[in-house]
Amino acid sequence: MTVEADRLAAEYFDTGTLSGLPADHFIDGRWCPPVHGRTMETFDPGLGRAYHQFAAGDADDIAAAVDSAVRAGRDWARTRPAGRGNILARAAALLREEAPRLAVIESLDSGKPLAEAEGDVAGAARTFEYYAAAANTLQGDSFPLGHDYLGYSIIEPVGLTAHIIPWNYPLSTAARGIAPALAAGCTVIAKPAEQTPMTALLLAELLHRAGLPAGVCNVVTGTGGQAGAPLVRHPAVRHVSFTGSVQTGINVMQEAAANVTRVLLELGGKSPVVVLADADLDAAVEGILGAIFENAGQICSAGSRLVIDRRIHGEVVSRLVERAESLTIGHGLRRPQFGPLNSVEHLSRVAAHVEGARARGLSILTGGRPTMDPQTGKGWFFEPTIIDAAPADDPVVQQEIFGPVLVVQPFDTEEEALALANGTDYGLVAGVYTRDFSAAHRLARDIDAGQVFINEYFAGGIEVPFGGNKMSGFGREKGLAALDAYSRVKSVAARIGG
Ligand code: ADP
């Protein structure tokens, strides 16, 4: 894995691009050039330069994908779930075989360190394995109507599903939506983010090679406005899975409302990591670092607020500062511990949040400025940043920054910790570090979030349902809950005579 990935990384640094990258949409089981011939550029955030061109699709490309998916939908819905599962299992095997190339492309397109991209590809393979098996679990109920009646339910696929994918986890988010949708018997049109279109395209082609019939999974690339909006508002689409910002989620929900299309929204977060005084501080420090500096903090479920007992605040914060300052920064393909932000626009958004905190006189313990790859003097980097003792109503506490910025909120009592943890409009995840079993589960019960991690931030896997409360969205992905999201229940009640 490492040898092949490093060979591809060397190819990129030698040539400025990679051979064999997709440039077209993937529609009806083949590469399709954009109807209107328009293209756009995708960028390498580590060097701040364009490295490839891809299709800038619009409503006409979406129409072609919808035609194909509608044609393919009937047979796919009638394919036995075990047969659907076999194709997903072959896709998982192909993902593992092609992991080095996929990881390099993911790292290049998103900027994330190669090791993280390798983890994402392994996670995507695991997602397909899980839903390959889970396809067999879709079953209905029978209802107790008495001797003269027969009552039962049929689990049906919802039909054509749209998947609007963000730029921070392009392959993993595509996989976690597409795999359960296919397992449930739905067809798919995915629209990856315009910043990171590559791996969703490669996934669709790989699924086709795994035996997925033409038209069952299509990928159309382009901007949110030109390609995403026409997809979401297309009347043939029966479900939209959207992962992205709150405002775009609201727009998507409004567009989908016109056709009464169901939506699953996975939006932002401002997730707290609550550390009680009795916690294992080594584990807590490791967990907090990963929670906020993995993928340079560009994670919906990042632990961006450290809610910490004042008695251990000084010690933990000084250890965090030391560790943050020792992270190696660099181009994702050179295997750093910390990579760039995904785009220059996003870099200025993150910088503006921190400038605001500075102007309001908050204490920035480390970081706080844009920076560059020390090896090349290039790239869209922002320093790992820790802001201390921010008031609960400060914008850096309330607003999602989506970057490597940890905000510290000390507390004196468990009651206060809970109030701080719940004190934003978001409710995606929370972390709790303590050795006190009852305190851990009291907080898990009382924190308003879709999931709570105890003593290991990001604990869990594809088996665990994932989604938000409040402004973080609704609906659950992952786990068997995702199969429900892509299924609908038909009830049949019959009088059979007495
Ligand atoms: P960001 O602001 O960080 O780019 P967005 O939430 O706007 O994040 O983007 C997430 C995804 O939503 C991307 O694939 C983007 O192209 C898409 N998108 C943006 N606007 C719309 C829209 N109006 N309809 C459908 N998809 C959209």
Boltz pocket constraint, residues with backbone or C-beta under 6 A from the ligand:
constraints:
  - pocket:
      binder: B
      contacts: [[A, 164], [A, 165], [A, 166], [A, 167], [A, 191], [A, 192], [A, 193], [A, 194], [A, 222], [A, 223], [A, 224], [A, 225], [A, 227], [A, 228], [A, 229], [A, 230], [A, 232], [A, 243], [A, 244], [A, 245], [A, 246], [A, 248], [A, 249], [A, 251], [A, 252]]
      max_distance: 6.0
